[in-house]
Amino acid sequence: MSKSSRYEWRDQQAALQERMKGFLENPGTEQLEAVVAEMRAYASAAESGQIEIPQRWTSYN
């Protein structure tokens, strides 16, 4: 996986996590729709090859 691909994947993950965080802080229809739209965008990007999902990674949390 190239460095730019890793950054694109990381950015997609960050956007999805922010949407989820917003929904958890203020659950509502609008926030839920935003989360679902972000998840669909992530899945579409992965399916079309716009982003490359690493097969394995190391978490330092």
KAUR-V960524 format. One line per field, one symbol per residue. phi: phi as a letter, one per 40 degrees, with the letter a starting at -180 (. if undefined). burial: + if it has 9 or more other C-alpha atoms within 8 Angstrom, else -. Layout:
BEGIN
phi: ???
burial: ???
END
This chain:
BEGIN
phi: .ccccccccccccccccccccccccacaccccccccccccccccccccgcbbcccaabbbc
burial: ----++-++--+--++--++-++---+---++-++--++--+--++----++---------
END
